[in-house]
């Protein structure tokens, strides 16, 4: 066991802190879809000129 033991109130506070500061997961599919949409818009503008 560790040197410092937390009671349940402390454990909840730590869990809440880590949940808030956890970086959002990088969603590759969503990123690719976003790039695809931007590319199509750009391509449409070029052909529309």
C-alpha positions in Angstrom: 0.0 0.0 0.0 1.0 3.6 -0.5 2.2 6.0 2.1 -0.8 8.2 1.7 -4.2 6.7 2.1 -7.3 8.6 0.9 -10.7 8.3 2.3 -13.7 8.0 0.0 -14.2 11.7 -0.2 -10.6 12.2 -1.2 -10.8 9.4 -3.8 -13.8 11.0 -5.4 -12.1 14.3 -5.6 -9.0 12.8 -7.2 -11.2 10.8 -9.7 -13.1 14.0 -10.6 -9.8 15.9 -11.1 -8.4 13.3 -13.4 -11.6 13.0 -15.4 -11.6 16.7 -16.0 -8.0 17.0 -17.0 -7.9 13.9 -19.2 -7.3 14.8 -22.8 -10.1 14.0 -25.1 -9.6 10.9 -27.2 -8.3 11.5 -30.7 -10.9 10.1 -33.1 -9.2 9.3 -36.3 -12.3 8.5 -38.3 -13.9 11.8 -37.3 -10.7 13.7 -38.2 -10.6 12.0 -41.7 -14.2 12.8 -42.3 -13.6 16.5 -41.5 -10.6 16.6 -43.8 -12.6 15.0 -46.6 -15.4 17.5 -46.3 -12.9 20.4 -46.4 -11.2 18.9 -49.4 -14.5 18.5 -51.3 -15.5 22.1 -50.5 -12.1 23.3 -51.8 -12.3 21.2 -54.9 -15.9 22.4 -55.6 -14.7 26.0 -55.4 -11.9 25.4 -57.8 -14.1 23.8 -60.4 -16.8 26.4 -59.9 -14.6 29.3 -60.9 
